[in-house]
Amino acid sequence: MPAQQRKPHDASTSDIRTSGITRSRIMWERLLRTVRVHVFFGLSGWTLAAGMLALLVAFPLLTIGVSLFDPVSDRWEHLVSTQLSTYISNSVILVLGVGMFTLLVGVSTAWLVSACDFPGRRFFEYALVLPLALPTYLVAITYAGAFGFAGTLYGSVQSTFGNAAAVAIAGNIMSREALIIVMGIVLYPYVYLISRASFMQQSHSVLEVARLLGRSPGSTFLRVSVPLARPAIAAGLSLVLMEVLNDYGAAKYFGVPTFTTGIFRVWSSYDSPDAAVRLAGMLLLLVILIVLFERMQRGHARYDNSVSVFRPGVRYRLRGFRAAAATVFALLVVTVGFFFPVGQLLYWAAGTPAELVDGRFLRMVLNSFGLAAMATVLCVLTAVILVYTARLHRTWLVRTITKVSVMGYAVPGAVIAIGVLLVLSWLDSTLEPLLRKSFGLSIGFLVTGSVLTLLFAYLVRFIAVSFQSIESGFQSVAERMDESARSLGAGGLRTLLRIDLPLIRGPLLAAGLLAFVDILKELPLTLMLRPFNFDTLATRAFELAQDEMPALAAGPALIIVAIGLLPVFLINSYFTRKWHHESAGTETSVENVSERTSPRG
């Protein structure tokens, strides 16, 4: 027994040496495999997934860029000599006109509700955001239907202001100038919301210094408040300008040729992909110039209050004529931008009850909600992967991937539609001969003729909407919680599922809601890429209006408006709660400072 024990003991030395060599070899093999993965490829599993998603999202835009180097067709040369100048001039005039309109209305109303106290201020603080729930094309339909020659208000204007005034309004309602006003009253909340948040964050100490130096409230607003809020104002204005370039429905309905309507016309009517691609490239270049201008005007300058202790602003109490003027102005803006269009839709809906609910209407609702739900899930899942990858790996590569992934929201829908069609048409044409040769199958337009095309385009266009909300949610989760989970043996996926996602349920819900509503309202992408005989609420409302039946469009339009109100209240409540929370915290800190510095302390 002892001998038997010694024999394995004698052999144990060589066994240990052999096992040690084996373990060393395994260790070195794992190390070399890790080095090959991280050095030669530079990608972890999360980074690889995020990179593939970014490439998928950016591929349609890259395809447009490559297609610009194709030979020029005769159709493009004809377009350049006849219509291109009209597209350029109308688009530029709309950008400048709507930009000025939204700048004046958005900044002035934001300053009124944040710096002044007047009757109805708390109501207007919320109500001024309501036009965001309305798509531009629906507002265009309501105003054209109300003030046109056969409109509901034509007779009222004629009896009140005379026949000349009624004819002048009805004759000019379908014009470029009217389109500027319609777009402006819908898009000004972009400037209003961001500017109001900036004005609320300005310390009263800075404004008080200007008043002590003899500045009037108006002069303080122009010389102090507006310069401090300039980055926020520029950010909101850039969003407005990109929405103007993205618009198709309102411009088409008013008969104003722009880049977007030109892309539709050239692609569908002229059957000239080359000309459509080149128009899309020019429109994309115009968007890039707007983004670069917004970045360059800020430069490296910093805008802060330059005070050690923040003091919430004390509103100017307006009295008499000024208070009445502020209330009337805010009420006029809200009425023109929200109450009148919604009232017109309700009036039409009340007059056409039989056509509101039928089998086709229910199919449209199912199509719209089902498509929006599927696209929302795709956007949220993709955004979670991108944000979590950026959380795990803070490298230049991951930062580049995330920036590339979210750039689709700045690109007009018509441009994305052209890029997606180019990519998926190539895929169909590549798969067709392979499947026919191998299996004898003829797929035709299997991809481009299905809802997969729409889902892909929605992902490219709206992933940025989900990304921003989810990124803010992850920022509220302490990274040491992830580190603790990984130290206990949990992998990245398990940590994400068991720790992070339950903690950001609110931002996830907000991200899904924002994407859902934007997809539900989307018109250009859906019109260009929808399958045959596939209607949504947005496309049906627009087609009915185009066919001179705007009253029948009220049903689909009201559903879009009702759903669109949810994120509007969500966003406005978020900004209001954030300001009240910051104000309460700073007021407490001011009290603490005064207690510590008082003689009794």
Steps between C-alpha positions, in 0.01 A plus 500: 500500500777744578680393183191555300472842653859586419476392139241752399681751718819440304318539177321809619800724430496425130121516498507839662764614253295366210181655629686826560622501140148424386354782706771736376429402140128551552565833669726616216253381239223697669726801527599483134135453401408806705786697346394400152145606568581830670816602314436383148127558504478750786147388575323335788170324446302812595716726284464263205121496539484877531727543199285272285187691603668833423607372159147378434353839592759699303500277191209673321668839536833359387325352197370843404852643531644230276219532245582868452809393302293314239480649151256788459177414318306715253214526747728666756630749243141588408413539867795733556398725213130516586407432865807485722514875555135494617572220747801685638333842527181368663690286748731786598212748533305256716803441721561872547132593540408224743825551687427868558137430594582229753788702639277801576202305632694231685747726680242767588248253644775314686617821664144603587413183691841465666582863589159669530189451711168569328146354506496142371877455510491150653245387240700638209817342637352165396266608222773660289653154447179347362567568126777238518224236504383610153679388183558787262296344220190474722517868588543585132190295417289670768593856402458434129167333567378781725607808301478366145224604260287205613621520858297516817615854584487655155144623548576638847798698373294623205216623719731659760780654294346514155531302180838645410658382826347151466622464142847626596533249786359207301714583199823523698450216746671252266819702467859493617444783746204320659711183520765691696238605756351149523840342553597770747197458726562124519879503543558795734471273813844357417648844566256580780565186703879511491516878545263485798720242668803723444325814633389310811858397574632856491582630846311804623830642624622562146175664392493705820843645424373615160198666665725677755703637210189668365378246245127471442335155493494506121862605475600234754321242291676603178846574643531231772237224485510435127883487474513256794236283333655518153621136485156374603325727252732388222440134585123544484525700179711231334230243583241728339703543183556128463127439544432757226730318260345167598142613439316352206127501581447872560716610207332252266152597614572872458661440160843638593781309322787421736784251508281242674206529260749495213648172621153344510411631158822398331500152654133410448387701197819536296639157598850646526695357796811691393329840525332404829834395648665827400215704645527296819874566510448876466236494773731301726776755438263780602422319827871453569559871446228583755654267757848640440371856529339420834827350627721777361297787641564363848870442439692449825309769686342421834173643621440487873369723773843553656355495852596274786144473635200453275193707582175412322361784295238735638238564233403851398137559593324653201204726565235679303547517126824299504338211687203501261730515196709206627188289561348585162827429318547159666134411444524599133807281448338196666172552318658530158743214560276247676143588595387610155638198306364256759166681506478477122573127511234449767250698291569280198483184708162599645362550150616164366420241768409217263839496331706506820493132593481222241703199399759699306541746786564217748758349262675836481513521878640148526754569225613824662522372856651165405764656277584767757522240777739274307719792395501633857626167635778501239601857585502440876697173478756653266534809718552284812781310328669820384471680835614197700798451270599863551464444876730195493762633258581871507719505190512720193373210291186457707441876508522507121262205473236668715527830312459322167202302628294801612563728204189375317265734688674800343446355152170571318272201461502521121880470496487194727227349281718535189798343677293210636346434158843494337634252756201266507448512123857384460432224752191386310684503168785300653282237668269449201749324263657301784170358623376439148817312406524301824137430589298613200332773706403843372470744792442821307504797736500287812677757720412834345134402472455411868475677834865406561597799289294732717637351821856544379435860398332580832800356684738723306283808550384470861764312694635835623166570673537188716875541540483836678246387760675170571838668526365740764357201688834317507671814626286483815621146579828491693774311316615337822181294495611346171849449634362322807289271286795411277724439802245243616533316171213651300576562134413810305168366370387372838596830665300687239192281542504462878640835618485780245174449312282472815653826625424694181143385439380861495745620231433182302129574505563862402730392216239260369221756525694771318602264220147356472338840455760625251459185292122526515514855359768433238383571145783521239660166585167321517374642170814397312567159656164351601388176335226505239151559646644564847351809664584663831324780683750756371491391136121468495444844651735657246350316203146599597606863523675473163178364351311810622333313787666655806195443720540123466862536614388621844467151650856380432634847577337519844647164601847624401449820698370318808798262507737786427391685814653236728869573433428874495377488860783262589771732367347814647451337841860382495636850441268651761583241769869531428492878543295484822734234639809703416340816639406327828850359535668832432268686732590256776867546430458878518333467842777274620763743384325789675474300823865410493609858433265674746648653822286268712675201346 
